[in-house]
Amino acid sequence: MIKIAEHFQLLSMRRVSELERMAVGDGREELGGKAQGLLSVHQTLIELDQSSFPEIKLDIPKLTVLGTSIFEAFLKRNALEDIAHSGLSDARIANAFQRADMPFEVLGKLRAHSDAWRTPLAVRSSGLLEDQTHRPFAGVYLTKMIPNNQPDPDTRFAKLVEAVKFVWASTFFKIARDYCQATGLDICQEKMAVILQEVIGGRHHDRFYPELSGVARSYNFYPLKPAKPEDGVVNLALGLGKTIVDGGRCWIYSPAYPEMPPPYDSTDELLKETQTDFWMINMGEPPEFNPIKETEFLQIENLMTADKDGTLAHLASTYDPKSERMMIGTGSKGIRALTFSPLLVIKDIPVNALIKRMLASCETKLGCPVEVEFAMTFDPPRFGFLQVRPMVVPEGNLELSDDEMQNPKALASSEVVLGNGVDDEITDIVYVIPELFELKNTRLMAEELEAHNRRLLDENRKYLLIVFGRLGTEDSWLGIPVTWGQICGASVIIEATQQNVKVELSQGSHYFHNIINLGVKHFSMPFTSPYRVDWDWLLQQPVENAMHYTHHIMLTEPLHIKVDGRHGRGTIHHS
């Protein structure tokens, strides 16, 4: 029987003590990981809303969940199983799904939702494998946002159906197949529920976006003194949260010290390194028809557009070049900088206090450190809770001596390392050739890394990956824009930084989430670090597979990799 979860009635949480789950069935597996995560914390949000923050409307944006049985019926009735598991290109799989018929039992209810909802929608995956603590699927499946504003109800319904089919198809895209292979999961066992959820935001002419998006974590792997790991960390951005989860430029701070800015050396550096553009949903002229493109209805705009929209008042500071002063707010002319000081310094809306309480409550509810995604509008203040995930925090008492860190046989050592434990099994190294690294060529480097990863996955060989800049970002001018599936065979990663490239790993990104929860050992080596990669030794090793920007070498003896997760130190020794 086809089952559909009706309106969760979460928009009016003050009046709802229990979620309605009409015709959902009894098993939590029918909702998938994301939907189940929201169910697990809804009572916590009700208590927060009622007790401490009456001036802010706190809710989970209204949503409907299409259960996994709809997905199964769609595959079976359209004979899509063979195509789904064929290894065909993403485009061919997506097109096959678009041509297939939706199960007739669900069409009426979907049409009713399409007729009733006239605000933009996020059509999101909620697979059984998603948001597991030790094998997360963060960013592996896709989300499609649609404007849902077409005047013709038939067109509006068609776009909704296209988006659902696209998310279903992403279950079998190459990134998901490679990820399953790397983690030992069987993609044939995956079942995909789909969340249809209201997008938090406001309309400004032909643009729709939230004034604030954020990712908050109750544990900070890279705290800057005086902050401690247990104080947590928050990433903030203007516009859709895609900026953060794709590893773009955003504001990073500790909720225990909201007034302490990131460590920029100068105002010029702050203006250069902070967010300068944002994602929004296009509500105007329909774009070129492309139902198999994730960003079909999305566009990027700059801060000047947001300033005209009046959405920077609570987010920006203004730099006056004449006086060389940075002033909080947008009340004067000058260069806008997204410092979020009106919220974090002046505290005109108690956003940080709410984030701290929310993290503590969710951590208590789930019994472990958590990551939360949210979005806000300010007129009136509304805080939309979008997602909660469990986190893995390294444990153990492994310690590293200074002699080990400075050993002459150290290929690399770092005081900024994620992970924990010892690894003596890696003999393969893939690296970017230092003298050929230029930011303008990072997309080509991503293609080469994918080829190395594919070959080593097929041979079941884990490897050490050495790159420059930030991995996993959509912004190719920050680093190499790989998806996780393109490097998922790497069990150890070194991100080195050249003198002309200064970036930090985004703790709010899907890439970062997968590194932590899969136990990948990650070495961050900023240019100012006292440690360096031993390129003299590395470049003397015979090359097994050479490409233009990257090399793969195979050692005769395994590397000795040791990471002290409690103190964030690590070293890699060659024989």
Secondary structure, 3 states (H helix, E strand, C coil): CCCEECCCCCCCHHHCCCCCCCCCCCCHHHCHHHHHHHHHHHHHHHHHHHHCCCCCEEECCCEEEECHHHHHHHHHHCCCHHHHCCCCCHHHHHHHHHHCCCCHHHHHHHHHHHHHCCCCEEEEEEECCCCCCCCCCCCCCCCEEECCCCCCHHHHHHHHHHHHHHHHHHCCCHHHHHHHHHHCCCHHHCCEEEEEEECCCEEECCEEECCEEEEEECCCCCCCCCCCHHHCEEEEECCCCHHHHCCCCCEEECCCCCCCCCCCCCHHHHHHHCCCEEEEEECCCCCCCCCCCCCCCEEEEEHHHHHHHCCCCCCCEEEECCCCEEEECCCCCCEEECCCHHHHCCCCCCHHHHHHHHHHHHHHHHCCCEEEEEEEEECCEEEEEEEEEECCCCCCCCCCCHHHHCCCCEEEEECCEECCEEECCCCEEEEECHHHCCHHHHHHHHHHHHHHHHHHHHCCCCEEEEEECCCCCCCCCCCCCCCHHHCCCEEEEEEECCCCCCCCCCCCCHHHHHHHHCCCEEEEECCCCCCCCCHHHHCCCCEEEECCCEEEEECCCCCEEEEECCCCEEEEECC
